[in-house]
Amino acid sequence: MKIYVTGLLMLGASCFISAQTGSPRNDTIRISLKDAWQRAEENSRHIKINTISVDIAEAEVKDTKRERLPEIQVKGSVEKASNIPIYESGIFSKPSQHEVIHTLYRMGADFYLNIYNGNKLNLKIKENQTLQKVKEIKKEQAVSDIHYKTATLYLELQKTFIFRDLIKQDIKDQEVQLKEIKSLYKNGVVLKSDVLRIELELSKRKMTLITIENDILIAMQKLNIILGVPDEQVVIPESPANQWDANTTYAEYLKLALEHSFDYHVSEEQTELSKIKLKQVKANVSPKIGMYGEFYYANPQIFLYPYNPYWYSLGIVGLKASFSISSLYHNTHKVKAAKLEFEKEEEAHKDTEDRVRQQVKEAYLRYQEALEQIKVAETNVAQAKENARIIKNTYFNQTSLITELLDADIQLLQTKFELEAAKIMAQNNYYLLQNITGVL
């Protein structure tokens, strides 16, 4: 049918309600958009992956902070020593054997506490905390994206439900009109061709209804998949709210985007990461200072002469410092590369800001365009209704042709499709705008 095909080309794919024609089945789920969002979140593997990534990043931050604690280890050993051969007359002569204590025991513990290492540990902690922020932002973005994807499928289902109701009502109207024309034909007022034309158009509408029913099943399966329910489950969205936010200005949306946009804040954290890496590279040219200590028990006592086969203990505590001379020339180009990387990230962040502004502007204008389209479509429906009424009266008064009557009916149905599709499109654009600004 030309009407529905034209409507789909202009307005997008269709979808909504169960293909059942009677009362809703027992397994029917009536669901609001908020409930659909909750189900989609619970079923989304992408969100689960991002949640695990956040948990990993959090564990890495805690692990890095633990590095502030001293490194402590315990150790022990048992050794066997042979006698010491002494070659009094040269190495080719038979040596005499100097008796030693053959079994040696040692056990103890040591530690090392980092006092200063160019602030590398604090920078590493800050780096991991920044990476954690990036993972958290990406998790929030995954939730927002699944919300928008779910809303798109949900609205498509609503739209096709409306299309289904419109075409069914139109079929009823055409059947009533066909009876009237058949009555005129029996009385010899109109030609047989008029009856055939009306029957042909009615047949096309019934075929269109079958197409819409199939679109319903396809759209419902898509929504069921994202909700995590069986394919055969009948899901019925609520009726469209038809509430628009037409008062928020572009400047307010842009401000929201710069405060909440996921891409903008990820770019911001990436710039911070490159800044931290530059500091880490510069920290390579720094002294390393730490406290160390060791305490052990050992047997025999061979630390001081004369040796004896007794247990003894020894504790040592001290400070040690080191500085890598080679870092003075090895680090030069590393610092230069890190500076260039930081400059690149700053430019990338500005580019992201430009892209966010462009996306907000485009989404805002498309949203305003959809709101204006609703007003135009409402006017078109009113005009098409009046035109259809006039043409119908003139046809039954024998002053207009059957083609004019059919054209008027087609125009009326098409304008109804356009009006309802414009409402759904406006709602879709509103959710897209919220997704881009990071508040969905």
C-alpha positions, 0 to 999 in steps of 0.5 A: 500500500502506497500510504504505509510505504511512503510513511515508512520511508519518511518516518523510519522503521515501525514497531509496537504491540502484540500480534494478538488480535483479541485480549492480551495473553496471560504471558503478556508483560506491560512495561514502562520505559523506566522498567525497560531500562532497569531490565536492560541494565540487568541483562547488558553484558557490556555494563557487566564488563564495565562494572568488573573493569571498575572493580579491577581499577579500584583493586589496583588503586588499593594495591598501589597504596599498599606499596607505601608499606615496607617490604618485609621478608623472612628467610632461613637456610641450613648449609653443610660445609666441608673441611678446608684442604690446605696445600702446604707443599703446593697444589699437587701435594697431599693437603692437610685437612683443617677442621671446620664446623660443618653444619651452618644454620641461619634464620632472620628477617629483613625490610626495606622502606621507601622514603623518597624515590622522586615521588614515583609512588604517589604519581603511580597512585594518582595514575591508577586513581585517574584510570579508575575515574575513566573506567567509572565514566565508561561504565556510566556511558555504557548505562546511558547508551543502553538506556538510549538503545532501549528507548529507541526500540521501545519507541519504535514498538509504540509507533507501530502499535499506533500505526496498527490502530490507525490502519485497523480503524481506517479499514473499518471506515473503508468497509462502512464506506464500501457498504454505502457505495455498494448501496448506491451501485444497487440503485444505479447511482454509481458505476461498478468500477467505483465499487471495484476501486474501493475494494482494491484499496481496502485489500491493499489496506488489509495487506498493509495490516499484515505487514505491520503485524509482522513488523510488530513481531520483529520489533518485539523480538529486538526489544525482548533480546535487550530486555533479556526475556524470551523471544516469544514473550509478548511485551506491551509498552505504555501509551506515549506520554507526549510530553516535550521539553521545549523550554531548555535552550541550546546554551543550557544543553551545552552547559550540561554537556560540558558538565556531564558529557562522557566523551568530554570527561574521558578526554579530560582524564586522558589529558590528566594521565599524560600530565602524570606520565610526564611527571613520572618520566621527569622523576627518573632523574631523582635520588632514591632514599630508603631505610633498611634493616635486617635481624637474624639468628645464626649458628655457628658464630663466624661473624667475629674471630675467634669462631665458635659453635654457638648461636648468636643474633645480629640486628642492622638498621640503616639508610641508603641512597642511590642516584643513577648518573646515566639517567641524566642523559638517558632521560632527555628524549623520554621527557621530550616524548612525554611533553609531546604526548601531553601536548597531543592530549591537550589538542585531542581534548579541545577537539573532543570539546568541539565535537561535543558542541557540534553533537549537542547543536545538531541534536538540539536542532533536530529536536526542535525540528521534530517539535515543529514537525508535530505542529505542522503535522497537527495542522495537516491532519486537521486540513486532511480531515476537512478535505476528506469530509468535503470530498466525501460529501461531494462524491455522494452528491455526484459532484466528484470522482472516486479517484478524488475520494480515494486520494482524500482518504489516503492523504488523511491516513498519511497525515495521521501516520506523519503526526504520530511518527513525528511525536515518536521522533521528537521523543527519540531526539530528546533521549538522544540529546540527553544521552549526548549531554550525559544525563540520560 
